[in-house]
């Protein structure tokens, strides 16, 4: 029965969704924009207010200079005309505090300022509650001048109401526009982040239902070439490796079971026949056959344990300098391959005349196993001889193991290194072999930083191993 697929994230409570990447990104973007907008608005208000006040001061200073010119010329009237529509009010006060002149219509009962400039400066101050305008704010500029009646101070006052009105309008506009802009930023961020993360939800939903029984499934890859699509592609490549590993493991277990079953079944058959006909059984021959089956199973179990440790990444002894020529000569001397399976009683000749000194850095036990497997494989399939060469040149040790057997087809040169790799009948699994020797040799050689390959020759097989010299 099919299992219903659903997105486990879709059923979360709404308050849990506030902690999602989408919510946090929206909140962060809104906060940052809000702070920037607040600082920009405050700066705009301050700069505009300062600019308007400076403009008022400049106009007032120009008005004060005009009046001061009248004082110097001795033509200052008692009543001053209104200077255009700028709303400026002017008073001329002598040092005793007496109002010498004032703007027409201005209540001249008292001066509206009492500060005086020093030197050539033209000071300006903000004054509240002038006698003629209670509750209003004015900007007052003072300028010293000397005339026929002595030194006087010219005061020019300009209402701050236009500045206050302008700032008030701007503040109201910002108070309405800033929240609206923040809302637009939050909504836009929420929508676009949601769209950007939608493929992530799809990837998560698909990955959530992938199990060891459905490793063939893959997560969807978005069409856009971005970080999410690259993440999906990476996950699919990881699933490819996992599926290949699972398939390889299942095949490995099946092949190992088959290999163990064969000697077990043969031993059981021999015992059953022997027990059925005990008087006609050669028990010495039966014991020898059972011993051969036991040795084959023992070798297979050792190979399986070695590969299991390699696959598990078990710690290995540290690498040390190893005389590879000693290893090769020792293993070659131990070859005594019985050719009785071909109907003859001779032994395979092993030629080691081209083995020269070569030192490599590695683990001696592993190198012994690799060399033994290569020589044993060559001797098993050789028609009459195995040729071994070992040279060292330019920091590389090269080991060549060749036989004059049936050879390896071009299409099988990679498969021959697979675990339990099955080739054609001419180079199929020979009696006594486990189908793991070359796979183990490849694992060991590559773990030592070397390479192994099969080269084309007119007859037989030629294995070439390269290892870094010590």
C-alpha positions, 0 to 999 in steps of 0.5 A: 500500500502506498504511503501518502506523501505530505510536507511535514512543514505545512502543518506547523502552528502559525507561531512556529512559522515566525521562526522560519528563515522567511520570517527572520529575513523579512524581520531583518530587512524591515528592521534595517530599512526602518532604521535607515529610513528613520535616520534618513528622515531625521537627517532630512528634517534637521538639514531642511530646518537648518537650511530654512533658518539659514535662508531666513538669517541671510534675508534678515542680514540683508535687511539689517545691512540696508537699514544700517546703510541708512543710519550711516548716511544719516537718512534713517526715518522714524518709521521704516517701511515693510520690506516686501512680503518676507515678513521681517520686522525691524527696530533700531535701538541706541545704546541707552535702549531707546527705540530710534526707528521701527517698522510701520505698525509695530508696537514700539513700547519696548525693544524685542531684543537686547543682545548686541554683536561684538566686533564685526559678527552678525549674531542671530538668535531664536526668541519666543514670546515677543511683546507684540506676538505672544506665543510666536517664535521669531529669528532675530538678527543684530547688526551694529551701525554708527550714525550722526546720533551715535552708535545704534543696534539694528534688530531684524526679526523674522517669524519662524512660522513658515519654517515650522509649517514646512517642517510640520508638513514634512514630518506628517508626510514622513509619518505616513510614508515611512510606515507605508514604505516599511510595509511595502518592504516587508511584503516584498521581502516576504513574497520574494523570500517565499518564492526563493525558498519554495524549491527548498521546501520541495527539496525537503519534502522529497528528501523526507520520503526517501529511504533505503528502499527508494534511493532511486528517487531524486529531489527536484532541481529548480530551473534557475542556476542559483544556490538552491539549484546547485544544492539540489544537484549536489544532493542528487549526486549524493543520492547517486553515490548512496544508491550506487553504494547500496547496490554495490553492497547488496551485490557484494552480500549476494556474491559473498553468500554465493561464494560461501555457499559453493564450498559449503555445499560441496563439503556437505555433498562429500560428507553425505556421500561418504556417510551413505557409502562408508565402506567405499569411501576413501576417507583420506581423499574426503578429508583432503577435499574438505580441507581444500573447501575449508581453506577456500572459505578461510581465504574468502572470509579473510578477504571479506574482513579486509574489505570490510575494514577498508570500507569502514575506514578503520585506522591503519598502521603508519607508513614506513619505508618498505623494500618492494623488491624483497616483497616481490621476490619472497612472494614469487618464491612461494608460488607453487601453482598446481596445474593438474586442473589442466590435465598436467602435473607441471608447475608455472615458471616464475621469471624474476630476473628483471626485478631490481631494487625499489623502495616505497613508503607504505604498510608492509603487510598490505603491500605483501597482500597486494603483490601476492594477489597479483602474482597468484592471479597471474599464476592461476591463468598462466599457460606456462610462465609468469614474468615479473619486472620491478624498476625504480626511476624518477621517484616512481617504482613500477611493478609489472606482472605478466602471464601467457594465459588467455588474456583479458578483453578490452571491455573487461579491463575495468571490470576485472578490478570489481569485487566478484567481477565475472568475466567470460569463460576464458578468464572466468573464476578459476578453481580456488579463486574468490574473485576479490584478489584484484579488487583488494590489490587495487584498494591497497595500491590506490591507498598508497597513492599508486595506480594499477592498470591492464595493458594490451599485449599480444598474449596473456595479461599484463598488469602495471603498478606504479607507486611513489618511491620512498 
